[in-house]
Amino acid sequence: MKLLEKTGVDLENALINNQIDIAIISLPLLEKSLVYEEFFKEELLLITPNEERYQYFNRKKVKLENLKDENFILLQERQKLRTAIEAFFLEKNFNPKIFLETENQECVLSLISSGLGIGFASNMHLTNKKWRDHFLTFSLDETILSRKFVIAYKKDKKLSKVENKLIEILRK
């Protein structure tokens, strides 16, 4: 087994071009010739710098309308996390003030911790101890913003015993 780390779009392309057999990826999938099995869902949290001016969010649940004047720092548009966030904004008819875009989540976290704006991250990203004290984290009041992880493969792919075992492990 070989591990390949790429963006979600690049992983989908690798599947289509038979460069890889399976991919662990977040939804949505852009390519219709792929099938998937969901195995994990995680909440995306609003993150702000650990500054006094954000203490008014102290309820731990934030209304989206209270963020209209905030500078957002987001991943670039090719990223699956960005796609999930944009779909959420569109659903809520919210037009964020995007201040900066980057291709790396670590860079998003670094820029937010520097006080340049606010953004979103998953608990998975925030478990790293180096970030823990640099942010305030909040859920959104309207609904839970989340992303789903799946194992994806081509529709016509016959999965090997190892691949089936991996799917079985991930389901647990």
C-alpha positions as CSV (number, residue, x, y, z in Angstrom):
1,M,0.0,0.0,0.0
2,K,1.3,3.5,-0.9
3,L,0.1,6.7,0.7
4,L,-0.4,9.7,-1.6
5,E,-1.4,13.1,-0.1
6,K,-3.0,15.6,-2.5
7,T,-5.9,17.9,-2.7
8,G,-9.4,16.3,-3.1
9,V,-9.6,17.4,-6.7
10,D,-6.2,15.9,-7.4
11,L,-7.2,12.6,-5.7
12,E,-10.3,12.4,-7.8
13,N,-8.3,12.9,-10.9
14,A,-5.8,10.2,-9.8
15,L,-8.7,7.8,-9.4
16,I,-10.2,8.6,-12.8
17,N,-6.7,8.2,-14.4
18,N,-6.1,4.9,-12.7
19,Q,-3.1,6.2,-10.8
20,I,-4.6,5.1,-7.5
21,D,-7.3,2.5,-6.6
22,I,-9.0,4.2,-3.6
23,A,-9.0,7.6,-2.0
24,I,-10.0,8.9,1.4
25,I,-11.5,12.2,0.6
26,S,-14.1,14.6,1.8
27,L,-17.4,15.3,0.0
28,P,-18.6,16.6,-2.4
29,L,-17.2,14.5,-5.2
30,L,-17.1,16.3,-8.5
31,E,-16.6,13.2,-10.7
32,K,-19.8,11.2,-11.3
33,S,-18.0,8.0,-12.3
34,L,-16.9,7.5,-8.7
35,V,-18.7,5.8,-5.9
36,Y,-18.1,6.2,-2.2
37,E,-18.8,4.9,1.3
38,E,-19.1,7.5,4.1
39,F,-17.2,6.7,7.3
40,F,-16.7,9.9,9.2
41,K,-18.4,13.3,9.7
42,E,-16.9,16.2,11.6
43,E,-18.0,19.6,12.6
44,L,-16.3,22.6,11.2
45,L,-15.7,25.3,13.8
46,L,-15.5,29.0,13.5
47,I,-12.1,30.1,14.7
48,T,-11.0,33.5,15.8
49,P,-7.7,34.8,17.2
50,N,-7.6,34.5,21.0
51,E,-8.3,38.2,21.4
52,E,-10.6,40.2,23.7
53,R,-12.6,41.6,20.9
54,Y,-14.0,38.2,20.1
55,Q,-15.1,37.5,23.7
56,Y,-18.6,38.8,22.8
57,F,-19.0,35.4,21.1
58,N,-18.8,33.9,24.6
59,R,-22.1,31.9,24.2
60,K,-20.1,29.4,22.1
61,K,-22.8,29.6,19.4
62,V,-22.4,32.5,16.9
63,K,-25.0,33.9,14.5
64,L,-23.7,34.2,11.0
65,E,-25.2,37.7,10.7
66,N,-22.7,38.8,13.4
67,L,-19.8,38.0,11.1
68,K,-20.8,40.3,8.2
69,D,-18.0,42.8,8.9
70,E,-15.3,40.3,9.7
71,N,-12.3,39.5,7.5
72,F,-12.4,35.9,6.5
73,I,-9.3,33.8,5.7
74,L,-10.2,30.8,3.7
75,L,-8.6,28.1,1.6
76,Q,-8.4,28.6,-2.1
77,E,-11.3,27.5,-4.2
78,R,-9.9,24.2,-5.4
79,Q,-10.0,22.8,-1.8
80,K,-12.9,20.6,-0.7
81,L,-13.1,22.3,2.7
82,R,-13.6,25.6,0.9
83,T,-16.3,24.0,-1.2
84,A,-18.2,22.9,1.9
85,I,-17.9,26.4,3.5
86,E,-19.0,28.1,0.3
87,A,-22.0,25.8,0.0
88,F,-22.9,26.6,3.6
89,F,-22.6,30.4,2.9
90,L,-24.8,30.0,-0.3
91,E,-27.4,28.1,1.6
92,K,-27.5,30.8,4.3
93,N,-27.4,33.6,1.7
94,F,-24.3,35.0,3.4
95,N,-21.7,36.9,1.5
96,P,-18.5,36.9,3.5
97,K,-15.8,39.5,3.2
98,I,-12.9,37.4,2.0
99,F,-9.6,39.0,3.1
100,L,-7.1,36.3,2.2
101,E,-7.0,33.0,0.5
102,T,-4.3,30.3,0.8
103,E,-3.8,26.8,-0.4
104,N,-2.7,25.4,3.0
105,Q,-4.8,24.9,6.2
106,E,-1.7,25.4,8.4
107,C,-1.3,28.8,6.7
108,V,-5.0,29.7,7.4
109,L,-4.4,28.8,11.0
110,S,-1.2,30.8,11.2
111,L,-2.8,33.9,9.6
112,I,-5.8,33.7,12.0
113,S,-3.6,33.3,15.0
114,S,-1.7,36.5,13.9
115,G,-5.0,38.4,14.2
116,L,-5.6,39.0,10.5
117,G,-9.1,37.6,10.4
118,I,-11.4,34.6,11.2
119,G,-12.1,31.4,9.4
120,F,-13.0,27.7,9.9
121,A,-11.2,24.6,10.9
122,S,-12.0,21.1,12.0
123,N,-11.3,19.6,15.4
124,M,-8.8,17.4,13.5
125,H,-6.8,20.5,12.6
126,L,-7.1,22.0,16.1
127,T,-5.9,18.9,18.0
128,N,-2.3,19.9,17.4
129,K,-1.1,21.4,20.7
130,K,0.8,24.3,19.0
131,W,-2.6,25.8,17.9
132,R,-4.7,25.1,21.0
133,D,-4.0,28.4,22.9
134,H,-4.0,30.6,19.8
135,F,-7.7,30.5,19.0
136,L,-11.2,30.8,20.3
137,T,-13.5,28.2,18.7
138,F,-17.3,28.5,18.2
139,S,-20.1,26.6,16.6
140,L,-22.5,28.4,14.4
141,D,-26.0,29.1,15.8
142,E,-28.0,28.4,12.6
143,T,-26.9,24.8,11.9
144,I,-23.9,22.6,12.2
145,L,-21.3,23.2,9.5
146,S,-19.7,19.9,8.8
147,R,-17.9,17.8,6.3
148,K,-18.1,14.1,5.5
149,F,-15.2,11.8,4.7
150,V,-15.6,8.9,2.4
151,I,-13.6,6.2,0.8
152,A,-14.0,6.6,-3.0
153,Y,-13.2,4.4,-6.0
154,K,-14.3,4.0,-9.6
155,K,-17.8,2.4,-10.1
156,D,-16.3,-0.4,-12.2
157,K,-13.5,-1.2,-9.7
158,K,-13.3,-4.6,-8.1
159,L,-12.0,-4.0,-4.7
160,S,-9.1,-6.2,-3.4
161,K,-9.3,-8.0,0.0
162,V,-7.0,-5.4,1.5
163,E,-9.2,-2.5,0.2
164,N,-12.3,-4.2,1.5
165,K,-10.6,-4.7,4.9
166,L,-9.6,-1.0,5.0
167,I,-13.3,0.0,4.3
168,E,-14.4,-2.4,7.0
169,I,-12.0,-0.8,9.5
170,L,-13.0,2.7,8.6
171,R,-16.7,1.9,9.1
172,K,-16.0,1.0,12.7
